[in-house]
Amino acid sequence: MSESSAEVVADVASAAVAVSAAGAAGGWRRATGIAGVAIGVVAAGAAAGVALERMTVGRGMRQKARLALDSAGPYGSLRGMPGKAFADDGTELYYEVDDLDPEAAPAAIGPRRRRLFGRKSPAPVTVVFSHGYCLSQDSWHFQRAALRGVVRTVHWDQRSHGRSGRGVAQGRDEPVTIEQLGRDLKAVIDAASPEGPLVLVGHSMGGMTVMALADQYPELIRERVVGVAFVGTSSGRLGEVNYGLPVAGVNAVRRVLPGVLKALGQRAELVEKGRRATADLFAGIIKRYSFASRDVDPAVARFAERMIESTPIDVVAEYYPAFNDHDKTDALAHFADLPVLVLAGVQDLVTPSEHSEAIADLLPDAELVLVPDAGHLVMLEHPEVVTDRLADLLTRTGAVPAGATVKGYGSTSTAQPG
């Protein structure tokens, strides 16, 4: 759940203000009035830490800075061979493949393995990356840059995110479920990597997607998966997270938020105008819930902001209820005999590191890595740590040879078709 209900709180707060200011119908105003007060209090608390900084720079200058960062940063520019899969409800799911460099393939396979498999080389290991809520496949930018050519990778956009289509079932007012996301991942695997060993990597909601896949397709895990990485994710009990805010305020918001979000989703155009009008407030809140360190590259922070901004409010509303219902603790047993990496930022306010520790407790052979001075988007904030531990996991699974060296984690030099 990449920005989860903490960030949704911020979106809802400003959106509710925009709707009220626009003079919406009386029933709508009554329904959101009390909710707006509660949400506004919580959002104000979340924004307090960035308010002073925002007041010291003119709005016009901030807008120019955002445009400059958008044009200067290479983040999200990596593209691979495009493909499409179709979910069981017909939703079009977009993915990209970065293939193994042919010159690196013999080293990865090794002479002994080639002899054992006869003349035909075995299918290479494919690493499938699943992103979090309100993000896209581009959130793995640094890891993708580092691993290009070294190992075959698949990056996909979850339904209604990135370049994937809007959920067809959601057009029929069917709720999004984590189970559905697990089936979506299966469709992507069937299309992009129908054979050969797999390593599954999931951040936040993406990790939950991997758990849902295991819950519904245990034979796939047993027969093909050779390694798993859970980054800043949770197996359940997300309803207990307070996002670093006063418990009373969070509880008040939880009581009214589902109904408010549904109403806001039905007025998406008006709400989006409100979000644009309060872009500076969003930027501060997004930074607070995404990163913990003070010296995050402004271009990286803007990159995260851009991904989150691109998620429509009706999609935010569709997904929100699924997280409180999420409980895939039992599904973790399917990974018990595999190499597993569990990694989290110590200062993650969205899926606290205690949730990663709980996963590791149920998988005692897993490697648990807690990154100091890191928030929820740890793979963007401390990419060198995440890439290093992923590379080690891939070595342990046999996906890359022990002597392989990944590129610099920020490299974008390798061109790919797209």
Secondary structure, DSSP 8 states (H G I E B T S, - for coil): --SHHHHHHHHHHHHHHHHHHTT--HHHHHHHHHHHHHHHHHHHHHHHHHHHHHHTS-HHHHHHHHHHHHHH--TT----EEEEEE-TT--EEEEEEE-B-TTTHHHHH-HHHHHHTTTS-----EEEEE--TT--GGGGHHHHHHHTBTSEEEEE--TTSTTS---HHHHTT----HHHHHHHHHHHHHHH-SSS-EEEEEETHHHHHHHHHHHH-HHHHHHHEEEEEEES--SB-GGG--TTS-HHHHHHHHHHHHHHHHHHHTTHHHHHHHHHHTHHHHHHHHHHHH---TT--HHHHHHHHHHHHTS-HHHHHHHHHHHHH-B-TGGGGGGTTS-EEEEEETT-SSS-HHHHHHHHHHSTTSEEEEETT--TTHHHHSHHHHHHHHHHHHHHHTSS-TT-----TT---S----
